[in-house]
Amino acid sequence: MTSSEEEFLAEELRDVVAPSLGRTRDGLGPWQVELVARPAVAGLATVGIWRVRGADWTIIVKVLRHADGEATSAWQSEKDPRHPFYWRREADAFESDLLASLPEIGGLRAPASHGVVDRPDGTVAVWMEDVAGNSGSDWDLRRYHLAARHLGQLQGRLADAGALDQPWLSRGWLPTYLERRVRWCGPLDDPDAWGHPLVQKVLPTGRAGEFRALWADRERFQAVLDSFPRTLCELDLHPRNLFDVAGDTVVIDWAFAGVGALGEDPGNLVVDAVTDFHLAPDLLPVLFDVLVDGYAAGLADSGHLLPIDNVRRAVAAGAAAKFGWLVPAILSTATNGRPTLNGRPVEEGMASWGAVGVFLLDLKQIASGQ
């Protein structure tokens, strides 16, 4: 943290955070600052995340800035507030009545906001609750079921609700996400890539045509999603963004928050839980069933009844529409001789991703109504 950032932080703690915590300007006492995370990939609007800790309090500050000069990044932030990757969206979310009202709506919630500050250097500081709970990275399948139920409760209550008519919410996020990955998918048509020994070890190469169809049919799966009601979606729902806090499900990272379809968020979770190495690949079928069952129960709790087969189709379409690029990523990793995949040694990473790729073919069938 630079000296100017430290000055901003001290001023904001006294002028914004202290009143939010019910303290006087000089009542915070001494504090310490700890770096929690820097952006893992280029193009993200996140500058960094810090924990600020006093004698009897702790709080998180996330600093945002538009990432100039990263035009080739699939995660590139944008200046236009209407763009799905608008850089300031998370600050807008924490300033909004909608995110603040989630505890009253029920189901899951976001961290409590302690203030949003536009800084003179063009960055924005988002001060929020330091979520002290059990991370989704450590959950068992029962806790995934409860999280899916909480998600269904919230998303069912907000389905096609007037509360979604807020300009800061992203729209069209999934098509933009996929458009930014088209350039990755050329290896699907490369016979040499399919013949690579690493690829043959983790993928049934005789099903190459099915993997090509999975990617080619992405718009069809998006159309399936579009046939379901619209609701509030986090759009990056994975275990590291989920916490159990005394039985409540708290979701962090609302950078892409927007209007999406029922099924879109749990469809993301079933894939990311394995591709980000939180659960073993052999748990994919049972994880899918657990999430579908919990989500369907939550929708029923909300009064938004959907037949279980429709819920299965929505969640399957959410995964099939979004992740057709995974197998091309495996192919390019092998042919380019990369030593790692998603931060793991290449053979370990490809084993998990290959299992997900094969499972996506099953979800493709469910999403197609077969």
HUWOBEL-V490549 format. One record per pair of residues at least 24 apart in sequence whose ideal C-beta (glycine too) atoms are under 6 Angstrom apart, sorted by the first residue. I is the first residue (numbers start at 1). J is the second residue. D is the distance in Angstrom with one decimal. If there is no record, write none. Layout:
i=I j=J d=D
i=I j=J d=D
//
This chain:
i=8 j=119 d=5.3
i=12 j=117 d=5.1
i=12 j=125 d=5.9
i=16 j=115 d=3.9
i=16 j=117 d=5.9
i=17 j=114 d=5.3
i=17 j=127 d=5.4
i=20 j=114 d=4.1
i=20 j=115 d=5.6
i=28 j=54 d=5.4
i=29 j=54 d=5.3
i=29 j=55 d=5.3
i=41 j=75 d=5.4
i=42 j=70 d=4.7
i=42 j=73 d=4.5
i=43 j=67 d=5.1
i=43 j=70 d=3.9
i=43 j=73 d=2.9
i=43 j=75 d=4.1
i=43 j=76 d=3.9
i=44 j=75 d=5.1
i=45 j=77 d=4.0
i=45 j=87 d=3.8
i=58 j=130 d=4.4
i=59 j=130 d=5.5
i=60 j=128 d=5.2
i=60 j=130 d=4.8
i=61 j=125 d=5.4
i=61 j=127 d=5.3
i=62 j=126 d=4.6
i=63 j=123 d=5.3
i=63 j=125 d=5.4
i=64 j=124 d=4.6
i=65 j=123 d=4.5
i=74 j=180 d=4.4
i=74 j=181 d=6.0
i=84 j=170 d=4.5
i=84 j=172 d=5.6
i=84 j=173 d=4.0
i=84 j=176 d=4.5
i=90 j=254 d=5.1
i=90 j=255 d=4.5
i=91 j=116 d=4.9
i=91 j=124 d=4.7
i=91 j=126 d=5.3
i=92 j=168 d=3.7
i=93 j=254 d=4.3
i=93 j=257 d=4.9
i=94 j=126 d=5.3
i=98 j=163 d=5.6
i=98 j=166 d=6.0
i=105 j=157 d=5.5
i=106 j=153 d=5.7
i=107 j=150 d=4.5
i=107 j=153 d=3.5
i=107 j=154 d=3.0
i=108 j=150 d=4.4
i=108 j=151 d=5.9
i=108 j=154 d=5.4
i=108 j=249 d=4.0
i=108 j=251 d=5.5
i=109 j=250 d=5.8
i=111 j=252 d=6.0
i=131 j=243 d=4.8
i=131 j=250 d=5.1
i=133 j=243 d=3.9
i=133 j=244 d=5.0
i=133 j=245 d=3.7
i=134 j=244 d=4.3
i=135 j=243 d=5.8
i=136 j=239 d=3.4
i=136 j=242 d=3.3
i=137 j=239 d=4.8
i=137 j=240 d=6.0
i=137 j=278 d=5.1
i=141 j=290 d=5.1
i=144 j=290 d=5.5
i=145 j=290 d=4.9
i=145 j=294 d=4.0
i=147 j=242 d=5.9
i=147 j=249 d=4.7
i=148 j=266 d=5.7
i=148 j=291 d=4.5
i=148 j=294 d=3.1
i=148 j=295 d=4.4
i=149 j=294 d=4.2
i=149 j=297 d=5.0
i=149 j=298 d=4.0
i=150 j=249 d=4.2
i=152 j=295 d=4.2
i=152 j=298 d=2.2
i=152 j=299 d=4.3
i=153 j=298 d=4.2
i=153 j=301 d=4.9
i=153 j=302 d=5.1
i=155 j=231 d=4.2
i=155 j=262 d=6.0
i=156 j=299 d=4.2
i=156 j=302 d=2.9
i=156 j=304 d=3.5
i=157 j=302 d=4.6
i=158 j=231 d=4.9
i=158 j=232 d=4.8
i=159 j=229 d=4.0
i=159 j=231 d=4.7
i=159 j=304 d=5.4
i=160 j=229 d=4.9
i=160 j=230 d=5.9
i=164 j=259 d=5.3
i=169 j=258 d=4.7
i=169 j=259 d=5.3
i=170 j=256 d=5.8
i=170 j=258 d=2.9
i=171 j=258 d=5.9
i=171 j=259 d=5.4
i=173 j=235 d=5.3
i=173 j=256 d=5.7
i=173 j=258 d=5.1
i=178 j=218 d=5.7
i=181 j=325 d=4.4
i=184 j=325 d=5.5
i=184 j=328 d=5.4
i=185 j=215 d=5.5
i=185 j=325 d=5.9
i=185 j=328 d=4.3
i=187 j=328 d=5.1
i=187 j=331 d=3.7
i=187 j=332 d=5.0
i=188 j=212 d=4.9
i=188 j=328 d=5.3
i=193 j=331 d=4.0
i=193 j=335 d=5.0
i=196 j=334 d=4.3
i=196 j=335 d=5.9
i=198 j=334 d=4.4
i=199 j=334 d=5.0
i=202 j=350 d=4.7
i=202 j=351 d=5.5
i=202 j=354 d=3.2
i=203 j=354 d=5.0
i=210 j=361 d=5.3
i=211 j=327 d=4.6
i=214 j=324 d=4.5
i=214 j=364 d=5.4
i=215 j=324 d=3.7
i=218 j=321 d=5.6
i=218 j=324 d=5.2
i=221 j=317 d=4.8
i=221 j=320 d=4.6
i=221 j=321 d=3.6
i=221 j=367 d=5.3
i=222 j=321 d=4.8
i=224 j=317 d=4.0
i=224 j=367 d=5.5
i=225 j=261 d=4.0
i=225 j=264 d=6.0
i=225 j=317 d=5.0
i=225 j=321 d=5.9
i=228 j=261 d=4.7
i=228 j=262 d=4.4
i=228 j=263 d=6.0
i=228 j=314 d=5.0
i=229 j=262 d=5.4
i=230 j=259 d=5.1
i=231 j=262 d=5.7
i=233 j=260 d=3.3
i=233 j=264 d=5.3
i=233 j=265 d=5.1
i=234 j=265 d=5.8
i=235 j=260 d=6.0
i=237 j=265 d=4.4
i=237 j=268 d=5.0
i=237 j=269 d=4.7
i=238 j=272 d=3.5
i=238 j=276 d=5.8
i=239 j=273 d=5.6
i=239 j=278 d=4.3
i=262 j=314 d=5.4
i=263 j=314 d=2.7
i=263 j=315 d=4.6
i=263 j=318 d=4.6
i=264 j=318 d=4.4
i=266 j=291 d=4.7
i=266 j=295 d=5.1
i=266 j=315 d=4.8
i=267 j=315 d=4.9
i=267 j=318 d=2.1
i=267 j=319 d=4.0
i=270 j=319 d=5.8
i=271 j=319 d=5.2
i=271 j=323 d=5.2
i=271 j=356 d=5.9
i=274 j=352 d=5.8
i=274 j=356 d=5.3
i=275 j=353 d=5.8
i=275 j=356 d=5.5
i=281 j=352 d=5.2
i=281 j=355 d=3.4
i=284 j=359 d=4.6
i=312 j=366 d=5.7
i=313 j=366 d=6.0
i=313 j=367 d=5.9
i=316 j=363 d=4.0
i=316 j=366 d=3.8
i=316 j=367 d=4.2
i=317 j=367 d=4.0
i=319 j=363 d=5.1
i=320 j=360 d=6.0
i=320 j=363 d=4.9
i=320 j=364 d=4.8
i=320 j=367 d=4.6
i=323 j=360 d=5.9
i=326 j=353 d=5.7
i=326 j=357 d=5.2
i=327 j=357 d=4.4
//
